[in-house]
Amino acid sequence: MEEPRKDLLMQVEGMTCQGCVNSVTKAIQRLDPSAKVEVDLEHGRVHVVTRAQALEVAQALDAAGYEAQAMTM
């Protein structure tokens, strides 16, 4: 049975440019290719709709070089 999709909001430190947006998006989509990713550079937030757990997303972003933690919505 497939995991239900989760609506996650992540606080992500270190994003400064479009290259960061691409890196963050790719890191999340390697974890869940069907994830929908919206990056807010101004506020350092990433909204993700995914089947992955928040901890998995945070770990994928950490591995890509960004400090990430889940926020409550």
C-alpha positions as CSV (number, residue, x, y, z in Angstrom):
1,M,0.0,0.0,0.0
2,E,1.3,3.5,-0.9
3,E,2.1,6.0,1.7
4,P,-0.4,8.9,1.8
5,R,1.0,12.3,0.6
6,K,2.0,14.7,3.3
7,D,2.0,18.5,3.2
8,L,5.3,19.6,4.7
9,L,6.8,23.0,5.4
10,M,10.6,23.0,5.9
11,Q,12.8,25.9,7.2
12,V,16.0,25.6,5.1
13,E,19.2,27.6,5.8
14,G,21.7,28.5,3.1
15,M,19.5,28.9,0.0
16,T,20.5,32.1,-1.8
17,C,19.9,31.7,-5.6
18,Q,18.2,29.8,-8.3
19,G,21.0,27.2,-8.2
20,C,20.0,26.5,-4.6
21,V,16.4,26.1,-5.7
22,N,17.4,23.6,-8.3
23,S,19.6,21.7,-5.8
24,V,16.9,21.6,-3.2
25,T,14.3,20.4,-5.7
26,K,16.5,17.7,-7.1
27,A,17.5,16.4,-3.6
28,I,13.8,16.1,-2.6
29,Q,12.8,14.5,-6.0
30,R,15.6,11.9,-5.7
31,L,13.9,10.9,-2.5
32,D,10.3,11.0,-4.0
33,P,10.2,11.5,-7.8
34,S,6.6,12.5,-7.6
35,A,7.1,15.2,-4.9
36,K,5.8,18.7,-5.6
37,V,8.3,21.3,-4.4
38,E,7.8,25.0,-4.0
39,V,10.8,27.1,-2.7
40,D,10.5,30.5,-1.1
41,L,14.0,31.9,-1.2
42,E,13.0,35.2,0.6
43,H,11.8,33.4,3.7
44,G,14.1,30.3,3.5
45,R,11.1,27.9,3.3
46,V,10.3,24.9,1.2
47,H,6.8,23.6,0.8
48,V,6.7,19.9,-0.2
49,V,3.8,17.5,-1.0
50,T,5.4,14.1,-0.7
51,R,5.1,10.5,0.4
52,A,8.4,10.9,2.3
53,Q,8.6,11.6,6.0
54,A,9.7,15.1,7.2
55,L,12.8,13.6,8.7
56,E,13.7,11.9,5.4
57,V,13.3,15.2,3.6
58,A,15.4,17.1,6.2
59,Q,18.1,14.4,5.9
60,A,18.1,14.7,2.1
61,L,18.5,18.4,2.3
62,D,21.2,18.2,4.9
63,A,23.1,15.8,2.6
64,A,22.7,18.3,-0.2
65,G,24.4,20.9,2.0
66,Y,21.5,22.8,3.5
67,E,20.4,22.9,7.2
68,A,16.7,21.9,7.2
69,Q,14.1,21.3,9.8
70,A,10.3,20.7,9.6
71,M,7.9,23.5,10.6
72,T,4.3,23.2,11.7
73,M,1.8,24.4,9.2
